[in-house]
């Protein structure tokens, strides 16, 4: 396979329609398979010390138990893998390549090597990890409808760390524009939880 790398700013604009909502997205692609003429995305899974985490050592298992390595990553990093799948599908990539990256020496955090790579079709991989595409678009549609109800302004969408709830805060237009306002942002968002500008939506 001959892969032609795209430039760092290789963006692809795509339009989606959800009922009466039209959405234009700037998506990202990482390469092109020259032989197949397919767009692709590329990501890296980084090994953590297997002895410390109680997991499996990739160098010993990657060649003949790659499924077990991937299953462990799905257990520990399900959100990250789901995000990669969604990004690849939104970009219209036909391939999603995943590299298994490990440190050359355990104590050296600067030198790494790719132990193996694996290619997936994003749609099939999403099904493999039980990612519900209908639910994914349903969440996006719910957020779009929520924002359309709000007056013009600047907002921050925040997920509650302790509850299955997302909170929408109305903030000043100069919110978080420089380092000085960054220190004020925490107090602004904190006070917003008691104001009338907050909307609370159950996250499903």
C-alpha positions in Angstrom: 0.0 0.0 0.0 1.3 3.4 -1.0 0.1 6.1 1.4 0.4 9.7 0.3 0.4 12.0 3.4 -1.9 15.0 3.1 -0.8 18.4 4.4 -1.2 19.1 8.1 -4.2 21.3 7.3 -5.9 18.7 5.0 -9.5 19.5 5.9 -12.6 18.3 4.2 -15.9 20.2 4.4 -19.0 18.1 4.5 -22.7 18.9 4.8 -25.2 16.8 6.7 -29.0 17.2 7.0 -30.9 16.3 10.1 -34.6 17.1 9.5 -34.7 20.9 9.0 -31.2 21.3 10.4 -28.4 21.7 7.9 -24.9 21.2 9.4 -21.6 22.0 7.7 -18.5 20.4 9.3 -14.8 20.8 8.9 -13.4 17.3 9.2 -9.8 16.1 9.1 -8.1 13.5 6.9 -4.6 12.2 7.4 -3.7 10.4 4.2 -4.7 8.9 0.9 -4.2 5.3 -0.2 -2.8 5.9 -3.7 -3.5 2.4 -5.0 -7.1 2.2 -3.8 -7.8 5.9 -4.0 -9.3 5.9 -0.5 -9.1 8.6 2.1 -7.8 7.5 5.5 -7.3 8.6 9.1 -4.4 7.4 11.3 -4.2 7.2 15.1 -1.9 5.8 17.7 -2.6 3.7 20.8 0.2 4.2 23.3 1.2 1.3 25.6 1.3 1.9 29.3 3.5 -0.2 31.5 1.7 -3.6 31.5 3.4 -4.7 34.7 2.1 -1.6 36.5 -1.4 -1.7 35.0 -2.1 -5.4 35.4 -2.6 -5.6 31.6 -0.6 -7.5 29.0 2.7 -6.6 27.5 2.3 -5.6 23.8 5.7 -6.9 22.7 4.8 -10.4 23.9 1.2 -10.4 22.6 1.0 -8.1 19.6 1.9 -10.7 17.0 -0.4 -13.5 17.9 -2.9 -12.0 20.3 -3.6 -8.6 18.8 -7.4 -9.0 19.5 -6.6 -9.3 23.2 -4.5 -6.1 23.0 -7.3 -4.2 21.3 -9.9 -5.6 23.7 -7.9 -4.3 26.6 -7.7 -0.8 24.9 -11.5 -0.9 24.3 -12.0 -1.6 28.0 -9.7 1.2 29.2 -10.1 3.8 26.4 -13.6 3.2 24.9 -14.3 6.9 24.7 -11.2 7.6 22.7 -11.8 4.8 20.2 -15.4 5.9 19.8 -14.2 9.4 19.1 -11.8 8.2 16.4 -14.5 6.2 14.8 -16.9 9.2 14.7 -14.2 11.5 13.3 -13.4 9.0 10.6 -17.0 8.5 9.6 -17.7 12.2 9.6 -14.7 12.8 7.4 -15.9 10.1 4.9 -12.7 8.1 5.4 -12.8 4.6 3.9 -10.0 3.4 6.2 -9.0 4.0 9.8 -5.5 2.9 10.5 -4.5 2.3 14.2 -0.8 2.0 15.2 0.3 0.3 18.4 3.1 2.4 19.8 5.5 1.5 22.6 8.5 3.0 24.3 11.9 1.7 23.1 13.0 1.7 26.7 10.6 1.8 29.6 12.4 4.7 31.3 12.7 6.9 28.2 9.7 8.9 27.3 11.2 10.4 24.1 11.9 7.3 21.9 9.1 5.2 20.6 8.5 2.6 18.0 5.5 1.3 16.1 5.0 -2.4 17.0 2.2 -3.0 14.6 -0.6 -1.4 12.6 -4.1 -2.4 11.9 -6.7 -1.1 9.4 -10.4 -0.9 9.9 -13.4 0.3 8.0 -14.8 3.0 10.3 -18.5 1.8 10.0 -17.6 -1.8 10.8 -15.3 -0.8 13.7 -18.1 1.3 15.1 -20.4 -1.8 15.1 -17.6 -3.9 16.7 -17.4 -1.5 19.6 -21.2 -1.2 19.9 -21.3 2.4 19.0 -24.8 3.5 18.1 -24.7 5.8 15.1 -28.4 6.8 15.5 -27.7 7.8 19.1 -24.6 9.8 18.0 -26.7 11.9 15.6 -29.5 12.1 18.0 -27.2 13.8 20.6 -26.0 16.2 17.9 -29.6 17.1 16.9 -30.6 17.6 20.5 -27.7 20.0 21.0 -28.5 21.9 17.8 -32.2 22.3 18.8 -31.1 23.5 22.3 -28.8 26.1 20.8 -31.4 27.3 18.3 -33.7 28.2 21.2 -31.1 30.5 22.8 -30.7 34.2 22.0 -27.5 35.3 20.2 -24.5 35.2 22.5 -21.6 33.1 23.7 -22.2 29.8 25.6 -20.2 27.1 27.3 -21.5 23.5 27.3 -20.2 21.5 30.3 -20.8 18.0 31.4 -21.4 17.4 35.1 -18.6 15.1 36.3 -20.8 13.4 38.9 -24.2 13.2 37.1 -25.5 12.2 33.6 -26.3 15.9 33.0 -24.9 18.5 30.6 -25.2 22.2 31.5 -25.4 25.1 29.2 -24.0 28.4 30.5 -24.5 31.9 29.0 -21.2 33.8 29.4 -19.9 37.3 28.4 -18.7 37.7 24.9 -15.1 38.3 26.0 -15.1 35.1 28.1 -11.8 33.3 28.0 -10.3 35.5 25.3 -7.0 36.0 27.2 -5.1 34.7 30.2 -6.6 37.4 32.5 -10.2 36.5 31.6 -9.3 32.8 31.9 -8.9 33.3 35.7 -12.3 35.0 35.7 -14.0 32.2 33.7 -14.2 29.8 36.6 -16.0 32.3 38.8 -18.3 33.2 35.9 -19.2 29.6 35.2 -19.7 28.9 38.9 -22.1 31.7 39.3 -24.0 30.6 36.2 -25.2 27.5 38.0 -27.4 29.7 40.1 -28.6 32.1 37.5 -31.5 32.0 35.0 -29.1 31.5 32.1 -28.5 27.9 32.8 -30.2 25.0 31.1 -29.9 21.5 32.2 -30.3 18.5 29.9 -30.1 14.9 30.7 -27.2 13.2 28.9 -28.1 9.8 27.5 
